[in-house]
Amino acid sequence: MVTCRVEPDILGRMNEIAQPHDRLFKALMSHPETAGAFLQECLPPEVAKLLSPEPPQLVDGTFVEDHLRLYYSDRLFESKTITGKPLLLYTLVEHKSHEYEKVAWQLFQGIHAFMDQKTREDKNWRKLPAVLPLLLYHGAQEWRIPNELMFLVDADEALRPWLVNFYFPVVDLGPIPNGQLSQHARLRTGFMALKYGTRSPQEQMEALEELIDALLETPELLLTISIYLLTTFPRMTEEHVRLVVRRVKPQEEAEMMSQFAQEILAKGKPEWAALVRQEGEQKGKAETLTRQLQYRFGNLPSWAFEKVSNAKPAMLEEWSLRILDAPTLESVFADPS
């Protein structure tokens, strides 16, 4: 069994700076196929080839201490090796703008906390599962800290073979060209967003076009990625959001903009209040027109609902006036001659 981790979901509270990163990574890893690609690509080849073809499962819970949640997310994935042995992969995701030299200690604490939990649950345990640590780093500066626990231990050389130590793979997204972040489309899109989530505002906006191209390959991630960008790219405006939506899912612009506005306004961006009011008024007009049409013409066909839901406010008002003397439903929506 393999095990690995990071943090919460994408449309909830975003009070802490860490949570957008947490939610994006968890959203990506909630798909077993994407989680499997993550492990296959990020683990050392000799480890990856041992993994069972069965997709890994994300294990609930976190082992990061509360005061470090601003800087770290963790995830535990559960899987098996091709020999049937259990394997746990403990993944720490660092999302600070610079590397932290004590990260090996954080990994050690997470592994110990998990082992302690397992031994408490099974008092009669005879064997402990293998737990492999992995660091995914998307800070603005390149990672340069040695990837072993012994780096933090002040000991004479002769003592090293007798002391607790482990090594951990480091996946630093920064130096990797965007097109080579992953062979898996969903993972590549998510990694690209994470890569720029801690960069300077100028770098972020310069990468927007590439992010749109990535979303064109993975349109199902539009909502998840867009909310992440809105909470980590300080220069993202309503027009930038509309640009992204129009390029990726133009047919859903009205619905998505309303949802974005509600989410972002709740996160302390009052400049979106006007859009919330506008979208709310438009929705109200559409509902009123729908009731009027149903009262006048009875049950409505699907094409009528679609026209009303996609119409601009001015057209909704025009159709509301036509209801007064239109002989048929079709004549309400007819183009003026």
C-alpha positions as CSV (number, residue, x, y, z in Angstrom):
1,M,0.0,0.0,0.0
2,V,1.3,3.5,-0.8
3,T,0.5,6.6,1.2
4,C,1.1,10.4,0.6
5,R,-0.4,13.8,1.5
6,V,-1.2,17.7,1.1
7,E,-4.3,19.9,2.3
8,P,-8.1,20.8,2.2
9,D,-10.7,21.3,-0.6
10,I,-10.9,24.1,-3.1
11,L,-14.2,26.0,-2.5
12,G,-14.1,26.4,1.3
13,R,-12.6,28.9,3.6
14,M,-9.4,30.6,2.4
15,N,-8.4,32.6,5.4
16,E,-4.8,31.2,5.7
17,I,-2.3,31.8,2.9
18,A,-1.6,28.0,2.7
19,Q,-5.1,26.9,1.9
20,P,-5.3,27.8,-1.8
21,H,-2.2,25.6,-2.4
22,D,-3.7,22.9,-0.2
23,R,-7.0,22.8,-2.0
24,L,-5.5,22.8,-5.4
25,F,-3.2,19.8,-4.6
26,K,-5.9,17.9,-2.9
27,A,-8.2,18.5,-5.8
28,L,-5.6,17.2,-8.2
29,M,-4.9,14.1,-6.0
30,S,-8.6,13.3,-5.5
31,H,-8.4,11.7,-9.0
32,P,-6.7,8.3,-8.6
33,E,-5.3,8.4,-12.1
34,T,-3.7,11.8,-11.5
35,A,-2.4,10.6,-8.1
36,G,-0.9,7.5,-9.8
37,A,0.8,9.7,-12.4
38,F,2.2,11.9,-9.6
39,L,3.8,9.0,-7.8
40,Q,5.1,7.3,-11.0
41,E,6.8,10.5,-12.2
42,C,8.0,12.0,-8.9
43,L,9.4,8.9,-7.1
44,P,12.8,7.5,-8.0
45,P,12.6,5.1,-10.9
46,E,13.6,2.1,-8.8
47,V,10.7,2.9,-6.4
48,A,8.2,3.7,-9.0
49,K,8.7,0.4,-10.8
50,L,7.8,-1.4,-7.6
51,L,4.3,0.2,-7.4
52,S,1.3,-2.0,-8.1
53,P,-0.8,-0.9,-11.1
54,E,-3.7,-0.3,-8.8
55,P,-4.3,3.4,-8.3
56,P,-3.2,4.9,-5.0
57,Q,-5.7,6.0,-2.4
58,L,-5.6,9.3,-0.6
59,V,-5.7,8.8,3.2
60,D,-7.5,11.5,5.2
61,G,-5.7,13.4,7.9
62,T,-2.7,15.6,8.3
63,F,0.5,15.3,10.4
64,V,1.7,18.9,10.0
65,E,1.7,20.9,13.2
66,D,-0.8,23.8,13.3
67,H,1.7,26.6,13.4
68,L,3.4,25.3,10.2
69,R,0.2,25.0,8.1
70,L,0.9,28.4,6.5
71,Y,4.0,26.9,4.9
72,Y,3.3,23.2,4.5
73,S,0.7,20.8,3.4
74,D,1.0,17.0,3.7
75,R,-0.7,14.0,2.1
76,L,-0.5,10.3,2.8
77,F,-1.2,8.0,-0.2
78,E,-1.8,4.3,0.3
79,S,-1.0,1.6,-2.3
80,K,0.8,-1.7,-2.7
81,T,4.0,-2.9,-4.2
82,I,3.9,-5.5,-7.0
83,T,4.8,-8.1,-4.4
84,G,1.7,-7.2,-2.4
85,K,3.6,-5.5,0.5
86,P,2.1,-2.3,2.0
87,L,3.7,0.9,1.1
88,L,2.9,4.4,2.4
89,L,4.2,7.6,0.7
90,Y,4.3,10.6,2.9
91,T,4.4,13.8,0.8
92,L,5.2,17.2,2.2
93,V,4.3,20.1,0.0
94,E,6.2,23.3,0.7
95,H,4.7,26.5,-0.5
96,K,6.8,29.2,1.0
97,S,8.7,31.6,-1.3
98,H,12.0,30.2,-0.1
99,E,13.3,26.8,1.0
100,Y,13.4,25.8,4.7
101,E,16.5,23.9,5.9
102,K,14.6,22.0,8.6
103,V,12.2,20.3,6.2
104,A,13.8,16.8,7.0
105,W,12.7,17.3,10.6
106,Q,9.1,18.0,9.4
107,L,9.1,14.9,7.4
108,F,10.5,12.9,10.3
109,Q,7.8,14.2,12.6
110,G,5.1,13.3,10.1
111,I,6.4,9.8,9.6
112,H,6.7,9.3,13.4
113,A,3.2,10.7,14.0
114,F,1.8,8.2,11.4
115,M,3.7,5.3,12.8
116,D,2.6,6.2,16.3
117,Q,-1.0,6.3,15.2
118,K,-0.8,2.9,13.5
119,T,0.8,1.2,16.6
120,R,-1.9,2.7,18.9
121,E,-4.6,1.4,16.6
122,D,-3.1,-2.1,16.5
123,K,-1.6,-3.1,19.8
124,N,-0.7,-6.5,18.4
125,W,1.3,-5.2,15.4
126,R,4.3,-7.3,14.3
127,K,5.5,-5.4,11.3
128,L,5.4,-1.7,10.4
129,P,4.5,-0.5,6.9
130,A,7.2,1.1,4.8
131,V,6.8,4.9,4.7
132,L,8.6,6.9,2.0
133,P,9.0,10.6,2.4
134,L,8.7,12.9,-0.7
135,L,9.0,16.7,-0.9
136,L,7.2,18.7,-3.6
137,Y,8.5,22.3,-3.6
138,H,7.0,25.2,-5.5
139,G,8.8,28.1,-3.9
140,A,10.2,31.1,-5.9
141,Q,13.8,30.2,-5.2
142,E,15.5,27.0,-6.3
143,W,15.8,24.3,-3.7
144,R,19.4,23.8,-2.4
145,I,19.0,22.0,1.0
146,P,20.4,18.5,1.3
147,N,17.7,15.8,1.2
148,E,18.6,13.8,4.3
149,L,17.8,13.9,8.0
150,M,21.5,13.6,8.9
151,F,22.1,17.1,7.5
152,L,20.4,18.4,10.7
153,V,22.3,16.1,13.1
154,D,25.5,17.5,14.8
155,A,27.5,14.3,15.1
156,D,31.0,12.9,14.4
157,E,31.5,11.0,11.2
158,A,32.1,7.7,13.0
159,L,28.6,7.9,14.6
160,R,26.7,8.4,11.3
161,P,26.1,4.6,10.6
162,W,24.5,4.2,14.0
163,L,22.2,7.1,13.9
164,V,18.6,7.4,12.5
165,N,18.7,8.8,8.9
166,F,16.7,8.8,5.7
167,Y,16.8,10.4,2.3
168,F,13.9,11.9,0.5
169,P,13.3,12.8,-3.2
170,V,12.8,16.6,-3.8
171,V,10.6,17.6,-6.7
172,D,11.4,21.3,-7.4
173,L,8.9,22.6,-9.9
174,G,10.7,25.9,-10.5
175,P,13.6,24.8,-12.8
176,I,11.4,22.5,-14.8
177,P,10.1,23.9,-18.2
178,N,6.4,24.3,-18.1
179,G,5.8,21.8,-20.9
180,Q,7.9,19.2,-19.1
181,L,6.2,19.4,-15.7
182,S,4.4,16.2,-16.3
183,Q,3.4,13.9,-19.1
184,H,-0.1,13.7,-17.6
185,A,-2.3,16.7,-18.7
186,R,-4.1,17.3,-15.4
187,L,-1.0,17.0,-13.4
188,R,0.9,19.4,-15.8
189,T,-1.8,22.0,-15.5
190,G,-2.0,21.8,-11.7
191,F,1.8,21.8,-11.4
192,M,2.0,24.9,-13.6
193,A,-0.5,26.8,-11.5
194,L,1.4,25.8,-8.3
195,K,4.7,26.8,-9.8
196,Y,3.5,30.3,-10.4
197,G,1.4,30.5,-7.2
198,T,4.4,31.7,-5.3
199,R,6.1,33.8,-8.0
200,S,6.2,37.6,-8.4
201,P,3.0,39.3,-9.8
202,Q,4.8,40.1,-13.0
203,E,6.0,36.5,-13.6
204,Q,2.4,35.3,-12.8
205,M,0.8,37.5,-15.4
206,E,3.4,36.6,-18.0
207,A,2.5,32.9,-17.5
208,L,-1.2,33.5,-17.8
209,E,-1.3,32.7,-21.6
210,E,0.5,29.3,-21.0
211,L,-1.9,28.5,-18.2
212,I,-4.8,29.2,-20.5
213,D,-3.3,26.8,-23.1
214,A,-3.0,24.2,-20.4
215,L,-6.6,24.6,-19.4
216,L,-7.7,24.2,-23.0
217,E,-6.3,20.6,-22.7
218,T,-8.0,20.1,-19.2
219,P,-11.2,22.2,-19.3
220,E,-12.6,20.2,-16.3
221,L,-10.0,22.0,-14.1
222,L,-11.2,25.5,-15.1
223,L,-13.1,26.2,-11.9
224,T,-10.4,24.8,-9.6
225,I,-7.5,26.5,-11.3
226,S,-9.3,29.8,-11.8
227,I,-10.1,30.1,-8.1
228,Y,-6.6,29.2,-7.2
229,L,-5.3,32.0,-9.5
230,L,-7.7,34.5,-8.1
231,T,-6.4,33.8,-4.6
232,T,-2.7,33.7,-5.4
233,F,-2.3,36.1,-8.3
234,P,-2.8,39.6,-6.8
235,R,-3.1,41.2,-10.2
236,M,-5.9,39.0,-11.5
237,T,-8.9,41.2,-12.3
238,E,-12.4,40.5,-13.5
239,E,-11.3,41.0,-17.1
240,H,-8.5,38.5,-16.7
241,V,-11.0,36.0,-15.4
242,R,-13.4,36.6,-18.2
243,L,-10.5,36.1,-20.7
244,V,-9.7,32.7,-19.2
245,V,-13.3,31.6,-19.2
246,R,-14.1,32.8,-22.7
247,R,-11.1,31.0,-24.1
248,V,-11.8,27.7,-22.2
249,K,-15.6,27.5,-21.7
250,P,-17.3,30.5,-23.3
251,Q,-20.7,28.9,-23.0
252,E,-20.4,29.0,-19.2
253,E,-19.2,32.5,-18.8
254,A,-22.2,33.9,-16.9
255,E,-22.5,31.0,-14.5
256,M,-18.8,30.9,-13.7
257,M,-18.4,34.6,-13.3
258,S,-21.2,34.7,-10.8
259,Q,-19.6,31.8,-8.9
260,F,-16.2,33.4,-9.0
261,A,-17.6,36.7,-7.8
262,Q,-19.4,35.1,-4.8
263,E,-16.3,33.2,-3.8
264,I,-13.8,36.0,-4.1
265,L,-16.0,38.6,-2.5
266,A,-16.2,36.3,0.5
267,K,-12.4,36.3,0.6
268,G,-12.2,40.1,1.1
269,K,-12.1,41.6,-2.4
270,P,-14.9,44.2,-2.3
271,E,-14.1,45.3,-5.9
272,W,-16.1,42.2,-7.0
273,A,-19.3,43.4,-5.2
274,A,-20.6,45.2,-8.3
275,L,-20.3,42.0,-10.3
276,V,-22.1,40.1,-7.6
277,R,-25.0,42.6,-7.7
278,Q,-25.0,42.5,-11.5
279,E,-25.1,38.8,-11.8
280,G,-27.7,38.6,-9.0
281,E,-30.0,41.1,-10.8
282,Q,-29.6,39.3,-14.1
283,K,-30.5,36.0,-12.5
284,G,-33.6,37.6,-10.9
285,K,-34.7,39.0,-14.3
286,A,-34.2,35.6,-15.9
287,E,-36.3,33.8,-13.3
288,T,-39.1,36.4,-13.5
289,L,-39.2,36.1,-17.3
290,T,-39.3,32.3,-17.1
291,R,-42.3,32.5,-14.8
292,Q,-44.1,35.0,-17.1
293,L,-43.5,32.7,-20.1
294,Q,-44.7,29.7,-18.3
295,Y,-47.9,31.6,-17.2
296,R,-48.6,32.7,-20.7
297,F,-47.5,29.7,-22.8
298,G,-47.5,26.8,-20.4
299,N,-44.6,24.3,-20.2
300,L,-41.5,25.6,-21.9
301,P,-39.2,23.6,-24.2
302,S,-35.5,23.3,-23.3
303,W,-34.4,25.8,-26.0
304,A,-36.5,28.5,-24.3
305,F,-34.8,27.9,-21.0
306,E,-31.4,28.0,-22.7
307,K,-32.2,31.3,-24.4
308,V,-33.3,32.9,-21.2
309,S,-30.3,31.7,-19.1
310,N,-27.8,33.0,-21.7
311,A,-29.4,36.3,-22.5
312,K,-28.0,39.8,-21.5
313,P,-30.1,42.0,-19.2
314,A,-31.2,44.3,-22.1
315,M,-32.6,41.3,-24.1
316,L,-34.4,40.0,-21.0
317,E,-36.2,43.3,-20.7
318,E,-37.1,43.3,-24.4
319,W,-38.6,39.8,-24.2
320,S,-40.5,40.8,-21.0
321,L,-42.2,43.6,-23.0
322,R,-43.0,41.3,-26.0
323,I,-44.9,38.9,-23.8
324,L,-47.7,41.4,-23.6
325,D,-48.8,40.9,-27.2
326,A,-46.8,38.1,-28.6
327,P,-49.1,35.5,-30.2
328,T,-46.7,32.6,-29.8
329,L,-43.7,31.6,-27.7
330,E,-41.5,31.7,-30.8
331,S,-42.5,35.3,-31.6
332,V,-41.2,36.4,-28.1
333,F,-37.7,35.4,-29.1
334,A,-37.9,36.3,-32.8
335,D,-35.3,38.7,-34.2
336,P,-36.7,42.1,-34.9
337,S,-37.5,42.5,-38.6
